[in-house]
């Protein structure tokens, strides 16, 4: 039996320009590797889940795509510990 390929995963918290949440959410939907994103209430404006085949690809998506979106002011990235997660379907 073949095991599924492990993926590098990160949760990224975004602060956007005031009123830009919907625009940034639409832009995030076009980025390969972004598997989920939600506008939220609280200190941050958007929570994003990113997956890639390697940690290097994950870093590239976050650094060169998400962080460079014009109305993203700041980010906080939390890399998920491999093998230490579960997800309900």
PyMOL Python script that loads the backbone (N, CA, C, O; Angstrom):
from pymol import cmd

cmd.read_pdbstr("""\
ATOM      1  N   UNK A   1       0.836  -1.181   0.000  1.00  0.00           N
ATOM      2  CA  UNK A   1       0.000   0.000   0.000  1.00  0.00           C
ATOM      3  C   UNK A   1       0.881   1.245   0.000  1.00  0.00           C
ATOM      4  O   UNK A   1       1.849   1.331   0.755  1.00  0.00           O
ATOM      5  N   UNK A   2       0.544   2.188  -0.837  1.00  0.00           N
ATOM      6  CA  UNK A   2       1.319   3.420  -0.963  1.00  0.00           C
ATOM      7  C   UNK A   2       0.759   4.490  -0.034  1.00  0.00           C
ATOM      8  O   UNK A   2      -0.448   4.731  -0.014  1.00  0.00           O
ATOM      9  N   UNK A   3       1.640   5.133   0.737  1.00  0.00           N
ATOM     10  CA  UNK A   3       1.230   6.204   1.640  1.00  0.00           C
ATOM     11  C   UNK A   3       1.082   7.493   0.840  1.00  0.00           C
ATOM     12  O   UNK A   3       1.820   7.702  -0.122  1.00  0.00           O
ATOM     13  N   UNK A   4       0.144   8.361   1.216  1.00  0.00           N
ATOM     14  CA  UNK A   4       0.017   9.639   0.510  1.00  0.00           C
ATOM     15  C   UNK A   4       1.259  10.495   0.711  1.00  0.00           C
ATOM     16  O   UNK A   4       1.912  10.444   1.753  1.00  0.00           O
ATOM     17  N   UNK A   5       1.563  11.271  -0.299  1.00  0.00           N
ATOM     18  CA  UNK A   5       2.733  12.150  -0.247  1.00  0.00           C
ATOM     19  C   UNK A   5       2.533  13.226   0.818  1.00  0.00           C
ATOM     20  O   UNK A   5       1.493  13.883   0.864  1.00  0.00           O
ATOM     21  N   UNK A   6       3.543  13.397   1.671  1.00  0.00           N
ATOM     22  CA  UNK A   6       3.461  14.413   2.717  1.00  0.00           C
ATOM     23  C   UNK A   6       3.543  15.799   2.093  1.00  0.00           C
ATOM     24  O   UNK A   6       4.258  16.014   1.114  1.00  0.00           O
ATOM     25  N   UNK A   7       2.816  16.715   2.663  1.00  0.00           N
ATOM     26  CA  UNK A   7       2.832  18.087   2.182  1.00  0.00           C
ATOM     27  C   UNK A   7       3.257  19.013   3.305  1.00  0.00           C
ATOM     28  O   UNK A   7       2.920  18.795   4.469  1.00  0.00           O
ATOM     29  N   UNK A   8       3.998  20.046   2.945  1.00  0.00           N
ATOM     30  CA  UNK A   8       4.328  21.100   3.898  1.00  0.00           C
ATOM     31  C   UNK A   8       3.114  22.013   3.992  1.00  0.00           C
ATOM     32  O   UNK A   8       2.534  22.394   2.976  1.00  0.00           O
ATOM     33  N   UNK A   9       2.737  22.361   5.212  1.00  0.00           N
ATOM     34  CA  UNK A   9       1.546  23.181   5.429  1.00  0.00           C
ATOM     35  C   UNK A   9       1.879  24.345   6.347  1.00  0.00           C
ATOM     36  O   UNK A   9       2.668  24.208   7.283  1.00  0.00           O
ATOM     37  N   UNK A  10       1.274  25.486   6.073  1.00  0.00           N
ATOM     38  CA  UNK A  10       1.421  26.648   6.950  1.00  0.00           C
ATOM     39  C   UNK A  10       0.078  27.348   7.082  1.00  0.00           C
ATOM     40  O   UNK A  10      -0.747  27.335   6.168  1.00  0.00           O
ATOM     41  N   UNK A  11      -0.117  27.955   8.236  1.00  0.00           N
ATOM     42  CA  UNK A  11      -1.240  28.851   8.475  1.00  0.00           C
ATOM     43  C   UNK A  11      -0.648  30.255   8.471  1.00  0.00           C
ATOM     44  O   UNK A  11       0.303  30.537   9.201  1.00  0.00           O
ATOM     45  N   UNK A  12      -1.213  31.132   7.648  1.00  0.00           N
ATOM     46  CA  UNK A  12      -0.690  32.496   7.530  1.00  0.00           C
ATOM     47  C   UNK A  12      -1.792  33.468   7.937  1.00  0.00           C
ATOM     48  O   UNK A  12      -2.899  33.428   7.401  1.00  0.00           O
ATOM     49  N   UNK A  13      -1.475  34.338   8.886  1.00  0.00           N
ATOM     50  CA  UNK A  13      -2.398  35.373   9.332  1.00  0.00           C
ATOM     51  C   UNK A  13      -2.026  36.666   8.633  1.00  0.00           C
ATOM     52  O   UNK A  13      -0.863  37.070   8.648  1.00  0.00           O
ATOM     53  N   UNK A  14      -3.013  37.324   8.016  1.00  0.00           N
ATOM     54  CA  UNK A  14      -2.753  38.531   7.235  1.00  0.00           C
ATOM     55  C   UNK A  14      -3.433  39.748   7.832  1.00  0.00           C
ATOM     56  O   UNK A  14      -4.553  39.664   8.337  1.00  0.00           O
ATOM     57  N   UNK A  15      -2.753  40.871   7.772  1.00  0.00           N
ATOM     58  CA  UNK A  15      -3.357  42.185   7.978  1.00  0.00           C
ATOM     59  C   UNK A  15      -3.373  42.861   6.622  1.00  0.00           C
ATOM     60  O   UNK A  15      -2.383  42.851   5.891  1.00  0.00           O
ATOM     61  N   UNK A  16      -4.524  43.452   6.299  1.00  0.00           N
ATOM     62  CA  UNK A  16      -4.668  44.132   5.007  1.00  0.00           C
ATOM     63  C   UNK A  16      -4.929  45.618   5.238  1.00  0.00           C
ATOM     64  O   UNK A  16      -5.179  46.057   6.360  1.00  0.00           O
ATOM     65  N   UNK A  17      -4.865  46.368   4.160  1.00  0.00           N
ATOM     66  CA  UNK A  17      -5.314  47.753   4.226  1.00  0.00           C
ATOM     67  C   UNK A  17      -6.790  47.748   4.637  1.00  0.00           C
ATOM     68  O   UNK A  17      -7.513  46.795   4.344  1.00  0.00           O
ATOM     69  N   UNK A  18      -7.230  48.796   5.306  1.00  0.00           N
ATOM     70  CA  UNK A  18      -8.615  48.900   5.746  1.00  0.00           C
ATOM     71  C   UNK A  18      -9.558  48.793   4.542  1.00  0.00           C
ATOM     72  O   UNK A  18      -9.417  49.515   3.555  1.00  0.00           O
ATOM     73  N   UNK A  19     -10.519  47.876   4.650  1.00  0.00           N
ATOM     74  CA  UNK A  19     -11.510  47.693   3.597  1.00  0.00           C
ATOM     75  C   UNK A  19     -11.061  46.843   2.427  1.00  0.00           C
ATOM     76  O   UNK A  19     -11.820  46.674   1.472  1.00  0.00           O
ATOM     77  N   UNK A  20      -9.851  46.300   2.468  1.00  0.00           N
ATOM     78  CA  UNK A  20      -9.316  45.548   1.332  1.00  0.00           C
ATOM     79  C   UNK A  20      -9.461  44.034   1.485  1.00  0.00           C
ATOM     80  O   UNK A  20      -8.944  43.282   0.660  1.00  0.00           O
ATOM     81  N   UNK A  21     -10.152  43.581   2.521  1.00  0.00           N
ATOM     82  CA  UNK A  21     -10.229  42.144   2.800  1.00  0.00           C
ATOM     83  C   UNK A  21     -10.800  41.344   1.632  1.00  0.00           C
ATOM     84  O   UNK A  21     -10.233  40.320   1.251  1.00  0.00           O
ATOM     85  N   UNK A  22     -11.910  41.798   1.062  1.00  0.00           N
ATOM     86  CA  UNK A  22     -12.540  41.045  -0.032  1.00  0.00           C
ATOM     87  C   UNK A  22     -11.643  40.988  -1.268  1.00  0.00           C
ATOM     88  O   UNK A  22     -11.552  39.954  -1.929  1.00  0.00           O
ATOM     89  N   UNK A  23     -10.988  42.096  -1.570  1.00  0.00           N
ATOM     90  CA  UNK A  23     -10.083  42.138  -2.723  1.00  0.00           C
ATOM     91  C   UNK A  23      -8.911  41.174  -2.528  1.00  0.00           C
ATOM     92  O   UNK A  23      -8.551  40.433  -3.443  1.00  0.00           O
ATOM     93  N   UNK A  24      -8.328  41.187  -1.349  1.00  0.00           N
ATOM     94  CA  UNK A  24      -7.199  40.291  -1.069  1.00  0.00           C
ATOM     95  C   UNK A  24      -7.667  38.841  -1.091  1.00  0.00           C
ATOM     96  O   UNK A  24      -6.954  37.974  -1.597  1.00  0.00           O
ATOM     97  N   UNK A  25      -8.847  38.563  -0.554  1.00  0.00           N
ATOM     98  CA  UNK A  25      -9.392  37.203  -0.575  1.00  0.00           C
ATOM     99  C   UNK A  25      -9.531  36.698  -2.012  1.00  0.00           C
ATOM    100  O   UNK A  25      -9.187  35.552  -2.303  1.00  0.00           O
ATOM    101  N   UNK A  26     -10.030  37.544  -2.904  1.00  0.00           N
ATOM    102  CA  UNK A  26     -10.146  37.172  -4.320  1.00  0.00           C
ATOM    103  C   UNK A  26      -8.784  36.888  -4.937  1.00  0.00           C
ATOM    104  O   UNK A  26      -8.646  35.949  -5.721  1.00  0.00           O
ATOM    105  N   UNK A  27      -7.784  37.680  -4.596  1.00  0.00           N
ATOM    106  CA  UNK A  27      -6.431  37.473  -5.125  1.00  0.00           C
ATOM    107  C   UNK A  27      -5.836  36.178  -4.586  1.00  0.00           C
ATOM    108  O   UNK A  27      -5.155  35.457  -5.315  1.00  0.00           O
ATOM    109  N   UNK A  28      -6.088  35.881  -3.322  1.00  0.00           N
ATOM    110  CA  UNK A  28      -5.571  34.642  -2.730  1.00  0.00           C
ATOM    111  C   UNK A  28      -6.123  33.415  -3.449  1.00  0.00           C
ATOM    112  O   UNK A  28      -5.429  32.406  -3.576  1.00  0.00           O
ATOM    113  N   UNK A  29      -7.364  33.493  -3.918  1.00  0.00           N
ATOM    114  CA  UNK A  29      -7.999  32.368  -4.609  1.00  0.00           C
ATOM    115  C   UNK A  29      -7.293  32.015  -5.909  1.00  0.00           C
ATOM    116  O   UNK A  29      -7.490  30.919  -6.432  1.00  0.00           O
ATOM    117  N   UNK A  30      -6.474  32.917  -6.443  1.00  0.00           N
ATOM    118  CA  UNK A  30      -5.771  32.666  -7.707  1.00  0.00           C
ATOM    119  C   UNK A  30      -4.366  32.103  -7.501  1.00  0.00           C
ATOM    120  O   UNK A  30      -3.685  31.789  -8.477  1.00  0.00           O
ATOM    121  N   UNK A  31      -3.922  31.968  -6.260  1.00  0.00           N
ATOM    122  CA  UNK A  31      -2.551  31.539  -5.980  1.00  0.00           C
ATOM    123  C   UNK A  31      -2.510  30.033  -5.758  1.00  0.00           C
ATOM    124  O   UNK A  31      -3.187  29.510  -4.873  1.00  0.00           O
ATOM    125  N   UNK A  32      -1.709  29.338  -6.568  1.00  0.00           N
ATOM    126  CA  UNK A  32      -1.506  27.900  -6.378  1.00  0.00           C
ATOM    127  C   UNK A  32      -0.885  27.668  -5.010  1.00  0.00           C
ATOM    128  O   UNK A  32       0.065  28.349  -4.623  1.00  0.00           O
ATOM    129  N   UNK A  33      -1.427  26.709  -4.289  1.00  0.00           N
ATOM    130  CA  UNK A  33      -0.923  26.399  -2.956  1.00  0.00           C
ATOM    131  C   UNK A  33      -1.823  26.921  -1.856  1.00  0.00           C
ATOM    132  O   UNK A  33      -1.819  26.384  -0.748  1.00  0.00           O
ATOM    133  N   UNK A  34      -2.591  27.951  -2.138  1.00  0.00           N
ATOM    134  CA  UNK A  34      -3.564  28.432  -1.154  1.00  0.00           C
ATOM    135  C   UNK A  34      -4.766  27.502  -1.240  1.00  0.00           C
ATOM    136  O   UNK A  34      -5.465  27.469  -2.253  1.00  0.00           O
ATOM    137  N   UNK A  35      -5.004  26.739  -0.158  1.00  0.00           N
ATOM    138  CA  UNK A  35      -6.081  25.753  -0.177  1.00  0.00           C
ATOM    139  C   UNK A  35      -7.314  26.211   0.577  1.00  0.00           C
ATOM    140  O   UNK A  35      -8.394  25.640   0.422  1.00  0.00           O
ATOM    141  N   UNK A  36      -7.151  27.252   1.402  1.00  0.00           N
ATOM    142  CA  UNK A  36      -8.288  27.766   2.157  1.00  0.00           C
ATOM    143  C   UNK A  36      -7.947  29.171   2.637  1.00  0.00           C
ATOM    144  O   UNK A  36      -6.799  29.455   2.979  1.00  0.00           O
ATOM    145  N   UNK A  37      -8.941  30.042   2.662  1.00  0.00           N
ATOM    146  CA  UNK A  37      -8.753  31.393   3.192  1.00  0.00           C
ATOM    147  C   UNK A  37     -10.090  31.910   3.681  1.00  0.00           C
ATOM    148  O   UNK A  37     -11.125  31.669   3.060  1.00  0.00           O
ATOM    149  N   UNK A  38     -10.063  32.626   4.805  1.00  0.00           N
ATOM    150  CA  UNK A  38     -11.286  33.168   5.401  1.00  0.00           C
ATOM    151  C   UNK A  38     -11.021  34.562   5.947  1.00  0.00           C
ATOM    152  O   UNK A  38      -9.985  34.817   6.561  1.00  0.00           O
ATOM    153  N   UNK A  39     -11.976  35.465   5.713  1.00  0.00           N
ATOM    154  CA  UNK A  39     -11.952  36.773   6.369  1.00  0.00           C
ATOM    155  C   UNK A  39     -12.440  36.531   7.798  1.00  0.00           C
ATOM    156  O   UNK A  39     -13.436  35.838   8.007  1.00  0.00           O
ATOM    157  N   UNK A  40     -11.733  37.108   8.786  1.00  0.00           N
ATOM    158  CA  UNK A  40     -12.053  36.874  10.192  1.00  0.00           C
ATOM    159  C   UNK A  40     -12.138  38.191  10.963  1.00  0.00           C
ATOM    160  O   UNK A  40     -11.625  39.220  10.524  1.00  0.00           O
ATOM    161  N   UNK A  41     -12.791  38.135  12.106  1.00  0.00           N
ATOM    162  CA  UNK A  41     -12.809  39.258  13.042  1.00  0.00           C
ATOM    163  C   UNK A  41     -11.640  39.097  13.997  1.00  0.00           C
ATOM    164  O   UNK A  41     -11.222  37.973  14.275  1.00  0.00           O
ATOM    165  N   UNK A  42     -11.105  40.199  14.504  1.00  0.00           N
ATOM    166  CA  UNK A  42     -10.043  40.138  15.498  1.00  0.00           C
ATOM    167  C   UNK A  42      -8.824  40.918  15.061  1.00  0.00           C
ATOM    168  O   UNK A  42      -8.913  41.839  14.249  1.00  0.00           O
ATOM    169  N   UNK A  43      -7.690  40.539  15.606  1.00  0.00           N
ATOM    170  CA  UNK A  43      -6.434  41.250  15.356  1.00  0.00           C
ATOM    171  C   UNK A  43      -6.016  41.130  13.890  1.00  0.00           C
ATOM    172  O   UNK A  43      -5.464  42.073  13.323  1.00  0.00           O
ATOM    173  N   UNK A  44      -6.276  39.979  13.279  1.00  0.00           N
ATOM    174  CA  UNK A  44      -5.919  39.760  11.876  1.00  0.00           C
ATOM    175  C   UNK A  44      -7.169  39.848  11.016  1.00  0.00           C
ATOM    176  O   UNK A  44      -8.288  39.733  11.515  1.00  0.00           O
ATOM    177  N   UNK A  45      -6.968  40.054   9.721  1.00  0.00           N
ATOM    178  CA  UNK A  45      -8.082  40.227   8.794  1.00  0.00           C
ATOM    179  C   UNK A  45      -8.427  38.958   8.016  1.00  0.00           C
ATOM    180  O   UNK A  45      -9.594  38.703   7.720  1.00  0.00           O
ATOM    181  N   UNK A  46      -7.402  38.161   7.686  1.00  0.00           N
ATOM    182  CA  UNK A  46      -7.607  36.955   6.880  1.00  0.00           C
ATOM    183  C   UNK A  46      -6.715  35.845   7.421  1.00  0.00           C
ATOM    184  O   UNK A  46      -5.559  36.078   7.773  1.00  0.00           O
ATOM    185  N   UNK A  47      -7.266  34.634   7.483  1.00  0.00           N
ATOM    186  CA  UNK A  47      -6.500  33.438   7.840  1.00  0.00           C
ATOM    187  C   UNK A  47      -6.395  32.588   6.586  1.00  0.00           C
ATOM    188  O   UNK A  47      -7.395  32.326   5.918  1.00  0.00           O
ATOM    189  N   UNK A  48      -5.173  32.155   6.268  1.00  0.00           N
ATOM    190  CA  UNK A  48      -4.913  31.414   5.030  1.00  0.00           C
ATOM    191  C   UNK A  48      -4.220  30.095   5.356  1.00  0.00           C
ATOM    192  O   UNK A  48      -3.310  30.057   6.184  1.00  0.00           O
ATOM    193  N   UNK A  49      -4.654  29.004   4.699  1.00  0.00           N
ATOM    194  CA  UNK A  49      -3.947  27.730   4.789  1.00  0.00           C
ATOM    195  C   UNK A  49      -3.239  27.515   3.455  1.00  0.00           C
ATOM    196  O   UNK A  49      -3.850  27.596   2.390  1.00  0.00           O
ATOM    197  N   UNK A  50      -1.937  27.239   3.537  1.00  0.00           N
ATOM    198  CA  UNK A  50      -1.108  27.053   2.345  1.00  0.00           C
ATOM    199  C   UNK A  50      -0.488  25.669   2.401  1.00  0.00           C
ATOM    200  O   UNK A  50      -0.008  25.240   3.451  1.00  0.00           O
ATOM    201  N   UNK A  51      -0.499  24.968   1.271  1.00  0.00           N
ATOM    202  CA  UNK A  51       0.153  23.656   1.178  1.00  0.00           C
ATOM    203  C   UNK A  51       1.059  23.623  -0.039  1.00  0.00           C
ATOM    204  O   UNK A  51       0.751  24.196  -1.084  1.00  0.00           O
ATOM    205  N   UNK A  52       2.201  22.930   0.124  1.00  0.00           N
ATOM    206  CA  UNK A  52       3.155  22.755  -0.972  1.00  0.00           C
ATOM    207  C   UNK A  52       3.863  21.424  -0.785  1.00  0.00           C
ATOM    208  O   UNK A  52       3.818  20.833   0.294  1.00  0.00           O
ATOM    209  N   UNK A  53       4.521  20.953  -1.846  1.00  0.00           N
ATOM    210  CA  UNK A  53       5.222  19.669  -1.771  1.00  0.00           C
ATOM    211  C   UNK A  53       6.439  19.725  -0.862  1.00  0.00           C
ATOM    212  O   UNK A  53       6.778  18.738  -0.209  1.00  0.00           O
ATOM    213  N   UNK A  54       7.093  20.874  -0.819  1.00  0.00           N
ATOM    214  CA  UNK A  54       8.298  21.017   0.005  1.00  0.00           C
ATOM    215  C   UNK A  54       8.221  22.308   0.809  1.00  0.00           C
ATOM    216  O   UNK A  54       7.432  23.201   0.500  1.00  0.00           O
ATOM    217  N   UNK A  55       9.045  22.391   1.836  1.00  0.00           N
ATOM    218  CA  UNK A  55       9.111  23.607   2.639  1.00  0.00           C
ATOM    219  C   UNK A  55       9.638  24.773   1.805  1.00  0.00           C
ATOM    220  O   UNK A  55       9.263  25.921   2.040  1.00  0.00           O
ATOM    221  N   UNK A  56      10.505  24.484   0.832  1.00  0.00           N
ATOM    222  CA  UNK A  56      11.020  25.535  -0.044  1.00  0.00           C
ATOM    223  C   UNK A  56       9.911  26.116  -0.920  1.00  0.00           C
ATOM    224  O   UNK A  56       9.842  27.331  -1.109  1.00  0.00           O
ATOM    225  N   UNK A  57       9.045  25.254  -1.454  1.00  0.00           N
ATOM    226  CA  UNK A  57       7.913  25.726  -2.249  1.00  0.00           C
ATOM    227  C   UNK A  57       6.943  26.514  -1.378  1.00  0.00           C
ATOM    228  O   UNK A  57       6.386  27.520  -1.817  1.00  0.00           O
ATOM    229  N   UNK A  58       6.741  26.060  -0.152  1.00  0.00           N
ATOM    230  CA  UNK A  58       5.881  26.768   0.793  1.00  0.00           C
ATOM    231  C   UNK A  58       6.416  28.172   1.044  1.00  0.00           C
ATOM    232  O   UNK A  58       5.664  29.147   1.015  1.00  0.00           O
ATOM    233  N   UNK A  59       7.707  28.267   1.288  1.00  0.00           N
ATOM    234  CA  UNK A  59       8.350  29.562   1.516  1.00  0.00           C
ATOM    235  C   UNK A  59       8.178  30.467   0.300  1.00  0.00           C
ATOM    236  O   UNK A  59       7.928  31.663   0.451  1.00  0.00           O
ATOM    237  N   UNK A  60       8.310  29.912  -0.897  1.00  0.00           N
ATOM    238  CA  UNK A  60       8.172  30.701  -2.118  1.00  0.00           C
ATOM    239  C   UNK A  60       6.758  31.271  -2.256  1.00  0.00           C
ATOM    240  O   UNK A  60       6.588  32.446  -2.582  1.00  0.00           O
ATOM    241  N   UNK A  61       5.747  30.436  -2.009  1.00  0.00           N
ATOM    242  CA  UNK A  61       4.358  30.909  -2.125  1.00  0.00           C
ATOM    243  C   UNK A  61       4.109  32.043  -1.139  1.00  0.00           C
ATOM    244  O   UNK A  61       3.512  33.058  -1.499  1.00  0.00           O
ATOM    245  N   UNK A  62       4.559  31.881   0.093  1.00  0.00           N
ATOM    246  CA  UNK A  62       4.294  32.889   1.117  1.00  0.00           C
ATOM    247  C   UNK A  62       5.089  34.164   0.849  1.00  0.00           C
ATOM    248  O   UNK A  62       4.537  35.264   0.873  1.00  0.00           O
ATOM    249  N   UNK A  63       6.378  34.012   0.596  1.00  0.00           N
ATOM    250  CA  UNK A  63       7.256  35.175   0.443  1.00  0.00           C
ATOM    251  C   UNK A  63       7.040  35.914  -0.869  1.00  0.00           C
ATOM    252  O   UNK A  63       6.967  37.143  -0.884  1.00  0.00           O
ATOM    253  N   UNK A  64       6.937  35.179  -1.964  1.00  0.00           N
ATOM    254  CA  UNK A  64       6.919  35.816  -3.280  1.00  0.00           C
ATOM    255  C   UNK A  64       5.532  36.021  -3.871  1.00  0.00           C
ATOM    256  O   UNK A  64       5.389  36.708  -4.883  1.00  0.00           O
ATOM    257  N   UNK A  65       4.515  35.440  -3.260  1.00  0.00           N
ATOM    258  CA  UNK A  65       3.167  35.624  -3.795  1.00  0.00           C
ATOM    259  C   UNK A  65       2.255  36.295  -2.776  1.00  0.00           C
ATOM    260  O   UNK A  65       1.740  37.382  -3.037  1.00  0.00           O
ATOM    261  N   UNK A  66       2.047  35.673  -1.629  1.00  0.00           N
ATOM    262  CA  UNK A  66       1.113  36.232  -0.645  1.00  0.00           C
ATOM    263  C   UNK A  66       1.614  37.563  -0.093  1.00  0.00           C
ATOM    264  O   UNK A  66       0.879  38.551  -0.093  1.00  0.00           O
ATOM    265  N   UNK A  67       2.854  37.596   0.376  1.00  0.00           N
ATOM    266  CA  UNK A  67       3.377  38.821   1.007  1.00  0.00           C
ATOM    267  C   UNK A  67       3.519  39.975   0.022  1.00  0.00           C
ATOM    268  O   UNK A  67       3.584  41.131   0.439  1.00  0.00           O
ATOM    269  N   UNK A  68       3.568  39.685  -1.276  1.00  0.00           N
ATOM    270  CA  UNK A  68       3.728  40.744  -2.277  1.00  0.00           C
ATOM    271  C   UNK A  68       2.404  41.247  -2.838  1.00  0.00           C
ATOM    272  O   UNK A  68       2.394  42.108  -3.719  1.00  0.00           O
ATOM    273  N   UNK A  69       1.291  40.723  -2.340  1.00  0.00           N
ATOM    274  CA  UNK A  69       0.011  41.276  -2.770  1.00  0.00           C
ATOM    275  C   UNK A  69      -0.047  42.735  -2.326  1.00  0.00           C
ATOM    276  O   UNK A  69       0.313  43.048  -1.191  1.00  0.00           O
ATOM    277  N   UNK A  70      -0.494  43.628  -3.205  1.00  0.00           N
ATOM    278  CA  UNK A  70      -0.398  45.074  -2.943  1.00  0.00           C
ATOM    279  C   UNK A  70      -1.040  45.559  -1.644  1.00  0.00           C
ATOM    280  O   UNK A  70      -0.521  46.489  -1.026  1.00  0.00           O
ATOM    281  N   UNK A  71      -2.136  44.968  -1.216  1.00  0.00           N
ATOM    282  CA  UNK A  71      -2.839  45.497  -0.045  1.00  0.00           C
ATOM    283  C   UNK A  71      -2.634  44.657   1.217  1.00  0.00           C
ATOM    284  O   UNK A  71      -3.354  44.823   2.201  1.00  0.00           O
ATOM    285  N   UNK A  72      -1.643  43.750   1.185  1.00  0.00           N
ATOM    286  CA  UNK A  72      -1.260  43.007   2.386  1.00  0.00           C
ATOM    287  C   UNK A  72      -0.236  43.837   3.140  1.00  0.00           C
ATOM    288  O   UNK A  72       0.840  44.132   2.619  1.00  0.00           O
ATOM    289  N   UNK A  73      -0.576  44.216   4.380  1.00  0.00           N
ATOM    290  CA  UNK A  73       0.311  45.060   5.186  1.00  0.00           C
ATOM    291  C   UNK A  73       1.327  44.240   5.974  1.00  0.00           C
ATOM    292  O   UNK A  73       2.494  44.619   6.063  1.00  0.00           O
ATOM    293  N   UNK A  74       0.888  43.111   6.548  1.00  0.00           N
ATOM    294  CA  UNK A  74       1.798  42.286   7.337  1.00  0.00           C
ATOM    295  C   UNK A  74       1.275  40.858   7.389  1.00  0.00           C
ATOM    296  O   UNK A  74       0.101  40.599   7.125  1.00  0.00           O
ATOM    297  N   UNK A  75       2.178  39.932   7.737  1.00  0.00           N
ATOM    298  CA  UNK A  75       1.806  38.524   7.856  1.00  0.00           C
ATOM    299  C   UNK A  75       2.458  37.924   9.096  1.00  0.00           C
ATOM    300  O   UNK A  75       3.480  38.408   9.583  1.00  0.00           O
ATOM    301  N   UNK A  76       1.842  36.864   9.587  1.00  0.00           N
ATOM    302  CA  UNK A  76       2.429  36.019  10.627  1.00  0.00           C
ATOM    303  C   UNK A  76       2.257  34.592  10.139  1.00  0.00           C
ATOM    304  O   UNK A  76       1.134  34.147   9.905  1.00  0.00           O
ATOM    305  N   UNK A  77       3.363  33.870   9.983  1.00  0.00           N
ATOM    306  CA  UNK A  77       3.322  32.516   9.428  1.00  0.00           C
ATOM    307  C   UNK A  77       3.625  31.490  10.505  1.00  0.00           C
ATOM    308  O   UNK A  77       4.586  31.624  11.263  1.00  0.00           O
ATOM    309  N   UNK A  78       2.788  30.464  10.558  1.00  0.00           N
ATOM    310  CA  UNK A  78       2.985  29.334  11.468  1.00  0.00           C
ATOM    311  C   UNK A  78       3.076  28.071  10.625  1.00  0.00           C
ATOM    312  O   UNK A  78       2.098  27.673   9.993  1.00  0.00           O
ATOM    313  N   UNK A  79       4.244  27.438  10.613  1.00  0.00           N
ATOM    314  CA  UNK A  79       4.436  26.207   9.852  1.00  0.00           C
ATOM    315  C   UNK A  79       3.934  25.045  10.707  1.00  0.00           C
ATOM    316  O   UNK A  79       4.318  24.903  11.868  1.00  0.00           O
ATOM    317  N   UNK A  80       3.074  24.220  10.121  1.00  0.00           N
ATOM    318  CA  UNK A  80       2.496  23.078  10.824  1.00  0.00           C
ATOM    319  C   UNK A  80       3.556  21.982  10.963  1.00  0.00           C
ATOM    320  O   UNK A  80       4.286  21.688  10.016  1.00  0.00           O
ATOM    321  N   UNK A  81       3.632  21.379  12.160  1.00  0.00           N
ATOM    322  CA  UNK A  81       4.567  20.285  12.404  1.00  0.00           C
ATOM    323  C   UNK A  81       4.096  19.061  11.620  1.00  0.00           C
ATOM    324  O   UNK A  81       2.965  18.606  11.788  1.00  0.00           O
ATOM    325  N   UNK A  82       4.971  18.532  10.765  1.00  0.00           N
ATOM    326  CA  UNK A  82       4.621  17.391   9.910  1.00  0.00           C
ATOM    327  C   UNK A  82       4.196  16.192  10.752  1.00  0.00           C
ATOM    328  O   UNK A  82       4.877  15.806  11.702  1.00  0.00           O
ATOM    329  N   UNK A  83       3.065  15.617  10.386  1.00  0.00           N
ATOM    330  CA  UNK A  83       2.577  14.426  11.067  1.00  0.00           C
ATOM    331  C   UNK A  83       1.858  14.706  12.378  1.00  0.00           C
ATOM    332  O   UNK A  83       1.442  13.765  13.054  1.00  0.00           O
ATOM    333  N   UNK A  84       1.699  15.954  12.755  1.00  0.00           N
ATOM    334  CA  UNK A  84       1.066  16.308  14.032  1.00  0.00           C
ATOM    335  C   UNK A  84      -0.202  17.111  13.790  1.00  0.00           C
ATOM    336  O   UNK A  84      -0.373  18.194  14.349  1.00  0.00           O
ATOM    337  N   UNK A  85      -1.081  16.586  12.969  1.00  0.00           N
ATOM    338  CA  UNK A  85      -2.321  17.280  12.640  1.00  0.00           C
ATOM    339  C   UNK A  85      -3.412  16.273  12.318  1.00  0.00           C
ATOM    340  O   UNK A  85      -3.128  15.119  11.998  1.00  0.00           O
ATOM    341  N   UNK A  86      -4.644  16.709  12.402  1.00  0.00           N
ATOM    342  CA  UNK A  86      -5.759  15.921  11.909  1.00  0.00           C
ATOM    343  C   UNK A  86      -6.754  16.859  11.268  1.00  0.00           C
ATOM    344  O   UNK A  86      -6.767  18.059  11.542  1.00  0.00           O
ATOM    345  N   UNK A  87      -7.576  16.308  10.424  1.00  0.00           N
ATOM    346  CA  UNK A  87      -8.558  17.126   9.723  1.00  0.00           C
ATOM    347  C   UNK A  87      -9.845  16.309   9.593  1.00  0.00           C
ATOM    348  O   UNK A  87      -9.831  15.190   9.081  1.00  0.00           O
ATOM    349  N   UNK A  88     -10.939  16.873  10.056  1.00  0.00           N
ATOM    350  CA  UNK A  88     -12.232  16.200   9.908  1.00  0.00           C
ATOM    351  C   UNK A  88     -12.792  16.459   8.518  1.00  0.00           C
ATOM    352  O   UNK A  88     -12.628  17.546   7.964  1.00  0.00           O
ATOM    353  N   UNK A  89     -13.430  15.486   7.979  1.00  0.00           N
ATOM    354  CA  UNK A  89     -14.038  15.625   6.647  1.00  0.00           C
ATOM    355  C   UNK A  89     -15.511  15.886   6.775  1.00  0.00           C
ATOM    356  O   UNK A  89     -16.202  16.032   5.767  1.00  0.00           O
TER     357      UNK A  89
END
""", "prot")
cmd.dss("prot")
cmd.show_as("cartoon", "prot")
cmd.util.cbc("prot")
cmd.orient("prot")
